[in-house]
Amino acid sequence: MALGETAPIIGIAFADILFVMLAAVMLGSALMVVLLRDIIRSGLAMIVCFAALAGIYVLLQAPLVAAAQVLVYIGAISVLILFAIMLTQTKAGPARLVFQTQSAAAAVAAIVLALVVAVAVGATDWGEVGERMHTATDTLARVLFDEFVLPFEVVSVLLLAAVIGAVYLAKREESGPS
C-alpha cells in the first residue's frame, strides 16, 4: 500500500508533519544544550540538534548542505568539542560558573534576537527562494568537487593534523627536565 502526499485523517502533507517533528527535536535539543548541567550531555544534545537541522535541509531539497552539516558540524566540530572537553575537563571547577549569573541579560538578548528573526522572516519573499537555493547548491557542488578538490582535501588533512596535535598536547606528561 503506497502512502499519498497527505496524511489520511488530518489532511496535512507528510513533509509538513516531518518538518514540525524535526523542528521540535531541534528546538528541544537546543534547549537541552543550554539547560543541561553536564557538559558531555550538552555536547551530545548539540549533535542531535545538528542532525535535526540536516534533516530539515533534506526536506528543503538541499542535500549538499545537509551532507556538509553532517560531515562538518556533526563529524568534525561536535566530535572535536567533545574530545576537547573529555581531554581537558577537571573535576575541580567552580560550583557556580560566570555565565550562570547572566541569565537575565541572556533572556533579554534571546527575546530581541527572536523579534529580529520574526521581522526578517515576515519581510522575506519566500516565493523564489527554493529555485535560487537549488541553483546555488548545484553550482557550489560543481565548483567545490571539480575545481577545488585538492584544496578541499588539503584542508581535511590539516584538520586531522590539528586534532592529532591537540590530543598529543592534552596527554603530554607534565614532567620537565630534572
PyMOL commands that set and color helices and strands:
alter all, ss='L'
color gray80, all
select helices_A, chain A and resi 14-35+39-59+63-88+98-101+103-123+129-147+149-171
alter helices_A, ss='H'
color red, helices_A
deselect
rebuild
show_as cartoon
